[in-house]
């Protein structure tokens, strides 16, 4: 819980526990995953980790595309990434991890990443 309060994501918490504390699997010790423990203690972030990481990548790629307008491969990569974001948002809306009115937008993604990072 202390590491989550410091702003680390679930995967990063797992790496710290493994490397610094010698706990190879939290699930084997606590019978729960790191995400479940954080959810029980209301420390889970509003956006799932994988979606947040994709939003960070989209913000970086969007900034790249603003300076390199003729980058056709980058443009295609941006289209693929945004498609993946929309698919995962649809999944998280169906499972209830995101509100129904949540929508992907590059500008709001930039604000989310700045606030979270």
N, C-alpha and C positions, 0 to 999 in steps of 0.2 A: 504494500500500500504506500510505503514511503517513496518508492521509485516512481509509482504512478503520480504521486503528488508533485514529484520533481519534473513531470512532463514526459516521461518515457512511454512509448507504446508497448503493447503486450510482447511483441517479438524482442524488443530491446530489453525489456525486463527479464525475459527468459535468458538472453545472452549474458546479462550481468549476473544473474543467479548461477548460471553454469560456470562462468569464468572466474568470478570473484569469491563465490560462496561454495562452490563444489556441488551444486544441486543439479544433476543432469536432467531430471524430469520433474517438474513441479507436480504434474498430475499423479506421479507415483507416490509422492510424499503427502500431498494434501488431498488426494482423491478428487480434485477439481482442477480445471484449467485456470490459467492466469485470468482469462477473460471472465470466467464465471466468478472468480474471487473478486475482481474489480466491480462486476455488476452487483454483487451482493452488498458491497460497501459504497455503492453509488459513486464510484470513481471512474467508471467507464466513459470515454468521450462520446459526444453526441453522434459522431460520424465513425463508422467502422474503419479499422486501420488500413485495410486494403483499398478502400475507396479514397481515403485521405492521401495515401501514397500515389494513387493514380491522379488525383487532383493536383498534387505537387508537380508531377511529371507534366501534366497538361499546362500548368502555369509556366513552367520552364520552356516548354515547346512553343507555347503561344508567344512568349517574349522573343524566342528565336525567329519565329515566322514574321514578326513585325520588322525585324532588322534584315531578314533574308527572304524577301518576297518571292524570289525565283526558285527557291529550293523545292523542287517537285517531290523529291523523296520525303522531305520533312512534312510537306503538306499531306501526303498520303498517310504518313505515320500519325499525323494529328487527327485525320479523319478516322483511322482505325482506333486510336485511343479514345476519342470522344464517343465512338460507337460502343466500345467496351464499357465506358463509364455509364452510358445510358442503360445498357443491359444490366449492369450490377445495381444501378439505382432502382430499376424495375424490380429486381429480386428483393432488395432490402425494403422496398415499399410493401411488397407482398408478405414478407415475414414480419413486418411491423417495426423494423429497426430504424426506419426513416419515416417521417410524416408523409402523408399522401400528397401534400402540396409542394414537396421539395422538388426542385428542378435544377438540372445542370445548366450553368451559364458561365462562360469564361471569366467574367468580371466578379461574380459572386464566389467562384472558385478561388480567385486571387485573394479576396478578402478572407475566406476561410483559412487558406494556407498561411497568410500573414498572421492571423489571430492564433492559429494552432502552433506555428513554428517559432 
